[in-house]
Amino acid sequence: MTERERTLAAVEQKQTDIPAVGNAVSIATIDLMDATGCSFPEAHLDAETMAGLAAAGYDRCNMRRTRWAARWTGAGGI
């Protein structure tokens, strides 16, 4: 399954090949900020800092998607 197929299947409560791991709110935790050196409010003002914090969710937590619920409701494609 592709990431998109897996996410849509999970939202529709269908079977997936592996668990669909994601967070519809935010993955920015104090621990990730400490580990990466990327923190708020700097991340809100600097794209590179925000990218570092966002990448930590994948690199350190293996989260393949974030904020998919906002996209699912029409804000953009998955």
Backbone bond lengths (Angstrom), bond angles and torsions (degrees), N, CA, C in turn:
res aa  C-N    CA-C-N  psi(-1)  N-CA   C-N-CA  omega(-1)  CA-C   N-CA-C  phi
1 M - - - 1.455 - - 1.530 109.13 -
2 T 1.311 115.02 146.57 1.453 118.69 172.38 1.527 108.19 -81.07
3 E 1.321 116.10 167.07 1.472 119.44 177.80 1.525 110.56 -58.73
4 R 1.316 116.44 -41.63 1.468 120.52 -179.79 1.530 110.86 -63.08
5 E 1.340 116.42 -47.59 1.463 120.47 178.95 1.521 111.41 -60.17
6 R 1.323 116.41 -41.96 1.464 121.36 -179.44 1.528 110.47 -63.80
7 T 1.323 116.19 -44.95 1.460 120.57 -179.21 1.526 111.00 -62.95
8 L 1.320 116.12 -47.59 1.465 119.31 -179.47 1.524 111.25 -63.89
9 A 1.324 117.04 -39.66 1.470 120.07 178.12 1.527 110.43 -62.48
10 A 1.324 116.51 -43.01 1.466 119.70 179.66 1.522 111.39 -64.09
11 V 1.316 117.37 -41.74 1.464 121.03 178.92 1.528 110.12 -62.60
12 E 1.328 115.98 -36.38 1.466 120.98 179.68 1.528 112.32 -86.71
13 Q 1.338 116.84 7.78 1.463 124.40 179.30 1.526 112.28 57.58
14 K 1.348 115.60 38.60 1.457 122.06 174.97 1.522 108.62 -100.31
15 Q 1.324 116.26 167.03 1.456 121.34 -178.47 1.534 110.36 -72.23
16 T 1.340 115.80 142.54 1.459 121.90 176.61 1.522 109.57 -122.14
17 D 1.333 116.42 160.81 1.456 120.17 -179.71 1.528 112.23 -71.58
18 I 1.320 117.17 -36.22 1.463 123.62 172.84 1.520 107.00 -137.55
19 P 1.319 118.75 160.88 1.467 119.26 -179.59 1.534 111.66 -59.43
20 A 1.299 116.30 138.12 1.458 122.27 175.39 1.530 107.10 -86.76
21 V 1.309 115.87 109.60 1.457 120.98 -176.42 1.514 109.07 -104.90
22 G 1.314 116.67 126.89 1.454 120.71 178.80 1.507 110.56 -167.11
23 N 1.287 115.31 175.40 1.453 121.79 -179.52 1.519 108.13 -139.75
24 A 1.300 116.70 120.57 1.458 120.82 -176.85 1.518 112.87 -80.87
25 V 1.297 118.56 -4.98 1.462 120.53 -175.94 1.522 110.15 -110.39
26 S 1.312 117.93 -76.98 1.453 121.68 -178.99 1.518 109.77 -162.52
27 I 1.321 115.65 147.13 1.456 120.16 176.40 1.519 111.18 -106.73
28 A 1.312 116.36 1.01 1.464 121.08 -176.93 1.529 109.86 -74.78
29 T 1.324 115.62 100.13 1.462 121.11 177.95 1.524 108.94 -110.78
30 I 1.299 116.10 163.50 1.464 120.85 177.00 1.527 109.87 -59.07
31 D 1.337 117.10 -40.87 1.464 120.57 179.51 1.522 111.93 -60.80
32 L 1.343 117.24 -44.25 1.464 119.43 178.32 1.525 111.33 -67.49
33 M 1.310 116.81 -37.58 1.466 120.02 177.31 1.524 110.49 -63.15
34 D 1.323 117.14 -44.14 1.467 121.15 178.35 1.529 110.96 -63.73
35 A 1.323 116.84 -41.98 1.461 121.25 -176.60 1.531 112.53 -68.25
36 T 1.328 116.82 -32.80 1.461 120.43 -175.68 1.519 113.59 -99.41
37 G 1.332 116.58 -19.29 1.458 119.43 -173.73 1.519 111.90 76.91
38 C 1.311 117.35 9.22 1.467 123.68 178.90 1.522 107.47 -107.13
39 S 1.315 117.51 116.58 1.464 118.53 -174.82 1.520 111.39 -139.80
40 F 1.313 114.00 169.56 1.463 121.69 174.67 1.524 108.51 -83.29
41 P 1.288 121.37 148.87 1.457 126.49 1.44 1.522 113.73 -86.55
42 E 1.320 119.27 -2.26 1.456 121.33 -177.55 1.526 112.52 -56.31
43 A 1.335 116.63 -39.81 1.461 120.27 -178.31 1.521 112.02 -62.13
44 H 1.317 117.74 -26.47 1.465 120.53 178.55 1.522 111.89 -76.30
45 L 1.318 116.43 -17.19 1.459 120.57 -174.89 1.524 113.33 -109.67
46 D 1.324 118.03 -12.07 1.452 122.06 -175.06 1.526 109.72 -131.88
47 A 1.331 116.80 119.22 1.464 121.31 -175.39 1.526 112.56 -62.36
48 E 1.314 117.76 -39.05 1.459 120.38 -179.13 1.533 111.30 -66.12
49 T 1.324 116.12 -39.63 1.459 120.26 177.39 1.523 110.39 -65.98
50 M 1.329 117.39 -42.26 1.472 121.12 178.28 1.519 110.28 -63.47
51 A 1.328 117.05 -40.97 1.465 120.43 179.16 1.528 110.73 -63.50
52 G 1.326 117.13 -39.25 1.465 120.47 178.12 1.514 112.05 -63.18
53 L 1.313 115.88 -40.59 1.460 120.10 178.83 1.529 110.60 -69.82
54 A 1.307 117.24 -41.16 1.467 120.78 178.91 1.525 111.07 -65.23
55 A 1.324 117.31 -40.52 1.465 121.20 -179.75 1.523 111.48 -65.49
56 A 1.310 117.25 -28.31 1.469 120.66 -179.55 1.527 111.25 -61.61
57 G 1.300 117.91 -32.70 1.458 120.66 178.12 1.520 111.79 -61.37
58 Y 1.324 116.06 -38.47 1.461 120.15 177.85 1.527 110.63 -78.94
59 D 1.327 116.10 -49.85 1.465 120.99 -175.19 1.522 113.27 -64.39
60 R 1.312 117.64 -41.45 1.460 121.16 -172.98 1.527 113.60 -100.59
61 C 1.337 117.26 -27.36 1.467 120.22 -175.27 1.526 112.86 -115.59
62 N 1.333 117.21 -4.74 1.464 122.90 -178.43 1.522 112.52 59.10
63 M 1.324 116.29 31.13 1.462 120.02 175.03 1.516 107.83 -83.62
64 R 1.302 115.81 120.13 1.451 119.95 -174.27 1.523 113.32 -88.10
65 R 1.291 116.51 -14.02 1.461 118.13 179.73 1.523 109.19 -149.21
66 T 1.316 114.59 150.78 1.454 120.28 175.51 1.515 108.36 -136.62
67 R 1.277 116.14 149.54 1.454 123.64 178.27 1.529 114.55 53.42
68 W 1.331 116.45 33.41 1.452 118.65 179.44 1.522 111.86 -69.20
69 A 1.299 118.14 -24.18 1.465 119.68 -179.50 1.518 110.71 -64.73
70 A 1.322 117.81 -38.62 1.470 120.73 177.68 1.523 109.45 -65.04
71 R 1.312 117.34 -40.06 1.457 120.66 179.57 1.523 110.09 -69.67
72 W 1.323 115.96 -38.01 1.474 121.09 -179.28 1.529 110.07 -60.61
73 T 1.319 117.77 -31.93 1.451 120.55 -176.59 1.521 113.02 -85.26
74 G 1.326 117.84 5.09 1.454 119.95 173.26 1.511 115.62 116.97
75 A 1.331 118.29 -0.11 1.455 120.03 -177.94 1.528 111.71 -76.60
76 G 1.313 118.66 -10.81 1.467 121.83 179.61 1.511 110.45 165.44
77 G 1.316 117.25 178.49 1.459 121.32 -179.54 1.508 112.48 -83.41
78 I 1.286 115.66 157.66 1.469 120.45 178.53 1.503 108.75 -81.69
